Amino acid sequence: MKRLLCLLITFAGAASASWGQQSLPAMELSAGIHRIEAEVASTQPQRMQGLMHRQSMAANHGMLFVFTQQARHCMWMKNTLLPLAVAFLDEQGRILNVAEMRPGSEETHCAASPARYALEMNTGWFKSRGLTAGAVIRGVDKAPVPQ
């Protein structure tokens, strides 16, 4: 009986992992004295999924979107349950602009000029730290090569 219970628990754990959202690589970024633990979305399927369907996100955690080319990328919140803020970044990690985004909204929020990255954090994160256009997010140069 004990062995059967162990097998069932193992199967349930494996099934849960395969049916749930795949885990993404994470990396540390910083903005001044502020440390950020960012999951990295560097492939098209990862960028399309983003933070959709998540119920919560820890403080100082976010998602870094790494685009294949610098362009005026846009983000939206379809199927995203969390209120988020997005900072569009150039190749050096300099913030181009920040937009606050409402959960479930299909309104697009676009980079003010060509961006290489987008960093999504919980709503108000950038504002509460005084991070606006021109501030630098350090560490983006260590992000995986986008696919």
URNOR-V166449 format. One record per residue. N is the residue number from 0. SS is DSSP state (h for helix, s for strand, l for the rest). Layout:
((N & SS) (N & SS))
This chain:
((0 & l) (1 & h) (2 & h) (3 & h) (4 & h) (5 & h) (6 & h) (7 & h) (8 & h) (9 & h) (10 & h) (11 & h) (12 & h) (13 & h) (14 & h) (15 & h) (16 & h) (17 & h) (18 & h) (19 & l) (20 & l) (21 & l) (22 & l) (23 & l) (24 & l) (25 & s) (26 & s) (27 & s) (28 & s) (29 & s) (30 & s) (31 & l) (32 & l) (33 & s) (34 & s) (35 & s) (36 & s) (37 & s) (38 & s) (39 & s) (40 & s) (41 & l) (42 & l) (43 & h) (44 & h) (45 & h) (46 & h) (47 & h) (48 & h) (49 & l) (50 & l) (51 & l) (52 & l) (53 & l) (54 & l) (55 & l) (56 & l) (57 & l) (58 & l) (59 & l) (60 & s) (61 & s) (62 & s) (63 & s) (64 & s) (65 & s) (66 & s) (67 & s) (68 & s) (69 & s) (70 & s) (71 & l) (72 & l) (73 & s) (74 & s) (75 & l) (76 & l) (77 & l) (78 & l) (79 & l) (80 & l) (81 & l) (82 & l) (83 & s) (84 & s) (85 & s) (86 & s) (87 & s) (88 & s) (89 & l) (90 & l) (91 & l) (92 & l) (93 & s) (94 & s) (95 & s) (96 & s) (97 & s) (98 & s) (99 & s) (100 & s) (101 & l) (102 & l) (103 & l) (104 & l) (105 & l) (106 & l) (107 & l) (108 & s) (109 & s) (110 & l) (111 & l) (112 & l) (113 & l) (114 & s) (115 & s) (116 & s) (117 & s) (118 & s) (119 & s) (120 & s) (121 & s) (122 & l) (123 & l) (124 & h) (125 & h) (126 & h) (127 & h) (128 & l) (129 & l) (130 & l) (131 & l) (132 & l) (133 & l) (134 & l) (135 & s) (136 & l) (137 & s) (138 & l) (139 & h) (140 & h) (141 & h) (142 & l) (143 & l) (144 & l) (145 & l) (146 & l))
